[in-house]
Amino acid sequence: MRTILRPIMCSLLVATITAPARASNPADSVIAIVGATVIDGNGGPPLRDAVVLITGRHITTVGARADVKIPKGAKVVLATGQYLVPGFIDTNVHVSLYSRLESLARYEDRFTDIAVEGAQLQLKFGVTTVRDSYGMLKPLLEAREKIDRGEVPGSRLFVAGNIVGWGGPFSLTFTGTPPVNLSLYQEQMNDAVAAGAGEELMGMTPAQLRVAINKYLDKGVDFVKYGGTSHAFYPAMLAFSEEAQKALVEEVHKRGKVAETHATSPEGLRLAIEAGVDLVQHPEMTDAPIPPDIISTMVKRGVVCSMLANNITGKPWSDLIKRLKTRTDSIKAADSTRAAAALDTLRSSVDSAIAMLTRERPARARTGAEVSRDSTIERTIIKRHNAEALIKAGCIVTSSTDNYRGEAPEFERAPKTEYNFPGIGTLLSIEGLVELGMTPAQAIVAATKNGAIALKMTDRFGTIEPGRLADLVLLTADPLADIHNIRKQAMVMKEGAVVDVRKLPLKPIFYRPVPKPPV
């Protein structure tokens, strides 16, 4: 794990989270961050040599140094030459343990602690708010409440629990596992994750589904994500009818909650959008290019696109280019010109590369199964193509990662990839948005204000404005000049309290070794 943070140099030590109990600014205590360039998350020009006043948990004043009077007795943080951005928001994480049988069995008494650990690792890297869109509901609710009460530090946690309409980790809809020959423990874990909103909902009429989704909302979830299609296998099967989806979304909206979907086929995506969803998780991950009319509708309706840029940019993308080169190098000499042209096309535009890379000339026609097995690279290209198209069209895009631990460290065969790691994965996702076509300013908006839009909470956080919670990240270099400078963090603040990132996570369980502390 690369070291990406540096300690803050300030004139006065500010309240710091050093123990499980909440360390917050007293309600009448004032902190003044003086001299930084403020990048407020709204996308406008930065405010140089600014003063940000924080009273208690909230921002009270933002202005030029010449225009703001610093109250007598305020704690002053000198930040000249540094850059202040809102705390980052990841709109798709998975901090609970839910998938691997041996890990579930060994750590059954630590489920809540593992969820807290994930939230603390997010906070360690300046991610002050996360949306957990799939996991075991009970420990997620417990972790959320412990953080909200100030018993432990951690990113602000919003949870969905199950993906409505899917079974648990050992089910047909989630992993393709038939419901036969399961152990009692596997069945119990399926029930714990499904939380009464599993595969049985697919067989309900719209009227019955309305009742079922309200019972699920009563469990305390913050938003609802439903399976518009099956999970991560090809082909993606439709899960709910158009009428059923509309009924589900309507009931969620009646309760003032966000309704979102997982849909990995173009038609699955279309049905969900027509049903009125507010957000689509990883919309770029369809098995075929998204038709322009669907993208246009998403823009017009303001559908939020929670994008996994960390999986299709940076190292994952450069690794795919290497795989493509190996693949094209194996083509017959007679096809060398086409192979080279395909690689050049891919580097400049993915639009035509898909077809060019699949026109090999085997001795016989490939079977449908062979085409499916050989299409991994092509599907990744499609994802990147979709992501670029959604951004270019002007969709509301947020930063997300789908990060989860999965296997306990003692059971894994290889270390977890960095781009799926809590915290650092989010920063890589933000950087990836620039690689996909955003400006650095747009990527920061995506990772801050747009994340608050995804939660319908722009009045609470996501920007540096009076009245917002003081979730802030102080950087030692300009992220508008180079988005990679979001890694150069001098200070992380949540709700007016400086976070001692060196101590997080407080109780390492699943993430061993712990990421290196700030230097």
TAPEHU-V492721 format. One line per field, one symbol per residue. ss: DSSP state (a for helix, b for strand, c for the rest). phi: phi as a letter, one per 20 degrees, with the letter a starting at -180 (. if undefined). burial: I if it has 16 or more other ideal C-beta (glycine too) atoms within 10 Angstrom, else O. A space follows every 10 residues. Layout:
# TAPEHU-V492721
ss->???
phi->???
burial->???
This chain:
# TAPEHU-V492721
ss->ccccbccccc cccccbbccc cccccccccb bbbbccbbbc ccccccbccb bbbbbccbbb bbbbaaaccc ccccbbbbcc ccbbbbcbbb bbbccccccc aaaaaacaaa aaaaaaaaaa aaaaccbbbb bbccccaaaa aaaaaaaacc cccccbbbbc ccbbcccccc caaaaccccc cccaaaaaaa aaaaccccaa aaaccaaaaa aaaaaaaccc ccbbbbbcbc cccccccbcc caaaaaaaaa aaaacccbbb bbcccaaaaa aaaaacccbb bccccccccc caaaaaaaaa accbbbbcaa accaaaaaaa aaaaaaaaac ccaaaaaaaa aaaaaaaacc ccaaaaaccc cccccccaaa aaaccaaaaa aaaaaaaaaa aaaccbbbbc ccbccccccc cccccccaaa cccaaaaaaa aaaaacccca aaaaaaacaa aaaaaccccc ccccccccbc cbbbbccccc ccaaaaacbb bbbbccbbbc aaaccccccc ccccccccc
phi->.fecdcfedc fbfegcfcbg ffdcfggded ddednfeede neneffdele cdecdmedfd bcafgfddee ffnfeddfcg ndcdcfgfcd ebcbeeebde gffgffdgec gfffffgfff fffgdneebc deearffgff fffgfffffn fbfrggddcd mfegndeefd cffecmefec lefgfffffg ffeflnceff ffeefgfffg fffffffffo febcdcefcf fdcdeeefdc fgfffffffg ffffemdedb cdbdcgffff fffffofebc fkffeefbgf fgffffffff emffdedeff ecclfgffff gffffffffe fggfdfffff fffffffeae gdfgffedef dffcffffff fffeegffff ffgfgfffff fffnffddeb cmfbemefgf dfebfffffd egnfffffff fffffepefg fffffgecgf ffgfdlcfed aobebgnege ebcedebfff ebfffffeee bdcclndfee ffeeffcgce dcffggffc
burial->OOOIIIOIOI OOOIIOIOOO OIIIIOOOII IIIIIIIIII IIIOOIIOOI IIIIIIIIII IIOOIOOIOO OOOIIIIIIO OIIIIIIIII IIIIIIIIII OOIIOOIOOI IIIIIIIIII IIIIIIIIII IIIIIIIIII IIIIOIIOOO OIIIIIIIII IIIIIIIIII IOIIOOIOOO OOOOOIOOII OIIIIIIIIO IIOIOIOOII OIIOOIIOOO IIIIIIIIII IOOOOIOIII OOOIIIIIIO IIOOOOIIII IIIIIIIIII IIIOIIIIII IIIIIIIOII OOOIIOOIOO OOIIIIIIII IIIIOIIOOI OOOIOOIIOO IOOOOOOIIO OIIOIIOOOI OOIIOIIOOO OOOOOOOOOO OOOOIOIIII IIIIIIIIII IOOOIIIIII IIIIIIIIOO OOOOOIOOII IIIIIIIIII IIIIIIOIOI IIIIIIIIII IIIIIOIIOO IIIIIOOIII IIIIIIIIII OOIIIIIIII IIIIIIIIII IOIIIIOOII IOOOIOOIO
